[in-house]
Amino acid sequence: MEQQLIDLLMYTIPALVTGAIAYLFFKEHTENENNRRNFLITKDLQKEAFPIRLQAYERMSLFLERIAPSKLLTRVNPTSSNKEDYENLLIATIEQEFEHNLSQQIYVSDQCWNIIIAAKNATIQLIRKSTMNDKTDTANKLREVILTELMDKSSPSKAALSFIKEEVGELW
């Protein structure tokens, strides 16, 4: 009986060891194959998404350039001498530009999107603050006050543009 047990163990142990090794190799092979497939899928997706992301950054850069007060004031002329009408026209132009580019937020990082929104809001605040200035009584005077205010400091768009440039630089 002892001999039969020893014979059984002599056949069973090598079979179990061989089975365990085969299982580990098969498991490792399937994991590697899944990782390879996932890598190839990710690589293909990035190849297709990269140009779209770059285009989104380009569009947001263009948006920031268009709402920069110096460029906005030269592009959008007052329709009357009323400063409130001009203020509303400038803000409506900014909002319209923003709504036109709203879908780009899915291609840029959350931090970048928040900085772009902050730049838009800061530009609107600058226009509103300049409208409330006592020196401002006409639309043309509003233009002067806004431009004078920007002589000492940079526009909010400039800081956001710098961030976009850094973020795009990290994509390479």
PAROLUM-771312 format. One record per residue (C-alpha): x, y, z. Coordinates in pm, 1 decimal, padded with zeros to 6 digits, always signed. Layout:
PT       c1       c2       c3
PT        X        Y        Z
...
//
This chain:
PT       c1       c2       c3
PT +00000.0 +00000.0 +00000.0
PT +00284.1 +00231.8 +00081.9
PT +00443.9 +00155.1 -00251.0
PT +00122.3 +00236.7 -00433.4
PT +00099.5 +00571.4 -00249.9
PT +00460.0 +00652.9 -00340.8
PT +00395.6 +00553.9 -00704.7
PT +00081.7 +00770.6 -00709.6
PT +00274.8 +01068.2 -00567.9
PT +00556.6 +01017.5 -00817.9
PT +00308.4 +01054.3 -01103.9
PT +00085.1 +01317.8 -00945.5
PT +00344.3 +01569.2 -00822.5
PT +00519.5 +01615.9 -01161.7
PT +00179.2 +01641.5 -01330.7
PT +00067.5 +01909.7 -01081.8
PT +00392.0 +02103.1 -01119.0
PT +00369.7 +02086.1 -01499.6
PT +00003.4 +02193.0 -01486.5
PT +00082.3 +02486.9 -01253.7
PT +00368.9 +02604.2 -01475.9
PT +00152.0 +02575.3 -01787.0
PT -00125.9 +02771.5 -01613.7
PT +00115.7 +03051.1 -01512.3
PT +00264.3 +03073.8 -01862.4
PT -00081.5 +03078.9 -02021.1
PT -00200.8 +03344.0 -01776.7
PT +00107.6 +03558.3 -01842.2
PT +00064.8 +03519.4 -02217.0
PT -00300.7 +03629.4 -02211.2
PT -00218.0 +03929.7 -01989.6
PT +00060.1 +04035.4 -02226.9
PT -00170.7 +03992.1 -02525.2
PT -00441.5 +04203.5 -02359.1
PT -00187.5 +04473.8 -02270.7
PT -00060.2 +04473.6 -02629.1
PT -00414.5 +04510.0 -02765.5
PT -00492.8 +04789.7 -02521.5
PT -00170.7 +04966.7 -02616.0
PT -00251.2 +04943.6 -02986.8
PT -00606.5 +05069.9 -02931.8
PT -00480.8 +05360.0 -02719.2
PT -00214.6 +05440.8 -02978.2
PT -00473.7 +05448.2 -03257.7
PT -00708.6 +05664.5 -03052.4
PT -00431.6 +05908.8 -02971.3
PT -00332.3 +05925.7 -03335.7
PT -00687.6 +06027.6 -03425.2
PT -00751.0 +06249.9 -03120.9
PT -00422.6 +06442.2 -03122.4
PT -00504.5 +06662.1 -03424.2
PT -00850.5 +06733.4 -03280.8
PT -00700.0 +06835.4 -02946.8
PT -00449.2 +07061.8 -03119.4
PT -00730.7 +07219.2 -03318.6
PT -00921.3 +07283.0 -02994.4
PT -00618.7 +07457.0 -02844.1
PT -00586.1 +07662.2 -03163.1
PT -00949.8 +07765.9 -03146.7
PT -00924.1 +07860.2 -02781.1
PT -00610.3 +08063.0 -02856.9
PT -00797.8 +08242.5 -03131.1
PT -01086.8 +08304.9 -02889.9
PT -00849.6 +08456.6 -02634.1
PT -00687.4 +08672.5 -02900.4
PT -01027.8 +08793.1 -03021.1
PT -01145.7 +08890.7 -02671.2
PT -00822.4 +09064.8 -02577.2
PT -00945.1 +09419.7 -02508.6
PT -00701.0 +09587.6 -02747.1
PT -00815.7 +09370.6 -03038.1
PT -01180.7 +09362.4 -02931.6
PT -01201.9 +09742.9 -02918.0
PT -01052.0 +09785.5 -03264.5
PT -01276.8 +09518.1 -03414.9
PT -01605.1 +09618.6 -03247.6
PT -01688.9 +09980.7 -03308.6
PT -01954.1 +10164.6 -03107.4
PT -02291.8 +10201.5 -03277.3
PT -02373.7 +10513.0 -03075.9
PT -02206.6 +10740.0 -02823.9
PT -02390.2 +10573.3 -02532.8
PT -02134.0 +10396.7 -02311.8
PT -02385.4 +10141.8 -02176.0
PT -02483.8 +10036.5 -02528.5
PT -02118.8 +09991.9 -02617.9
PT -02054.5 +09797.8 -02296.2
PT -02343.9 +09564.6 -02377.8
PT -02218.4 +09523.4 -02734.6
PT -01867.8 +09431.9 -02616.9
PT -01995.5 +09183.8 -02358.4
PT -02238.8 +09030.3 -02607.4
PT -01953.4 +08989.3 -02855.6
PT -01739.9 +08813.5 -02593.2
PT -02027.5 +08585.3 -02492.1
PT -02104.2 +08504.0 -02854.6
PT -01740.8 +08412.5 -02921.7
PT -01739.6 +08197.9 -02607.9
PT -02059.9 +08014.1 -02699.4
PT -01920.9 +07949.0 -03045.9
PT -01624.1 +07767.4 -02888.5
PT -01806.9 +07600.9 -02600.2
PT -01768.0 +07249.6 -02741.1
PT -01388.0 +07274.9 -02726.3
PT -01393.6 +07213.6 -02351.4
PT -01405.2 +06836.7 -02405.3
PT -01063.8 +06845.5 -02576.0
PT -00873.3 +07065.4 -02330.1
PT -00789.9 +06994.1 -01966.4
PT -01023.0 +07110.4 -01690.8
PT -00758.2 +07344.0 -01556.6
PT -00709.5 +07500.7 -01898.9
PT -01084.2 +07542.7 -01945.5
PT -01116.4 +07708.8 -01604.6
PT -00835.2 +07950.8 -01689.5
PT -01004.6 +08038.4 -02019.7
PT -01333.3 +08105.8 -01836.9
PT -01147.1 +08317.0 -01580.6
PT -00986.7 +08520.8 -01860.9
PT -01326.6 +08575.7 -02024.0
PT -01484.2 +08682.3 -01694.9
PT -01191.6 +08909.1 -01607.0
PT -01221.9 +09081.4 -01944.5
PT -01593.8 +09136.7 -01890.5
PT -01520.5 +09272.1 -01540.5
PT -01262.8 +09509.4 -01685.6
PT -01520.7 +09644.8 -01930.7
PT -01786.6 +09682.8 -01657.9
PT -01541.9 +09849.1 -01420.0
PT -01433.5 +10091.4 -01688.8
PT -01795.9 +10176.8 -01764.6
PT -01853.8 +10271.3 -01400.1
PT -01553.4 +10504.8 -01401.0
PT -01650.6 +10870.3 -01346.6
PT -01433.1 +10981.9 -01639.0
PT -01628.0 +10763.1 -01875.9
PT -01922.1 +10944.8 -02033.3
PT -01920.1 +10827.7 -02398.2
PT -01845.6 +10509.4 -02587.9
PT -01520.7 +10650.6 -02726.0
PT -01413.0 +10755.6 -02377.8
PT -01488.9 +10398.8 -02262.2
PT -01249.8 +10268.1 -02525.7
PT -00981.7 +10507.4 -02401.4
PT -01031.5 +10412.7 -02036.4
PT -01009.6 +10039.4 -02110.6
PT -00693.7 +10080.2 -02317.3
PT -00536.8 +10309.6 -02057.0
PT -00609.7 +10054.3 -01785.7
PT -00424.7 +09789.8 -01986.6
PT -00114.0 +10006.4 -02025.7
PT +00000.0 +09920.3 -01673.4
PT -00088.5 +09551.7 -01675.2
PT -00131.2 +09273.2 -01926.0
PT -00471.0 +09157.0 -02044.0
PT -00633.5 +08850.9 -01886.8
PT -00613.1 +08678.3 -02224.8
PT -00235.1 +08696.2 -02221.5
PT -00205.0 +08486.2 -01905.6
PT -00449.2 +08228.0 -02041.5
PT -00258.8 +08213.9 -02371.1
PT +00063.5 +08147.2 -02181.9
PT -00102.4 +07857.2 -02002.7
PT -00231.2 +07713.3 -02332.0
PT +00117.7 +07734.0 -02481.1
PT +00262.7 +07546.8 -02182.7
PT -00006.0 +07279.3 -02199.9
PT +00042.8 +07226.9 -02573.5
PT +00418.1 +07210.2 -02515.4
PT +00360.2 +06919.5 -02276.5
PT +00171.7 +06727.7 -02547.5
PT +00488.1 +06682.0 -02750.1
//
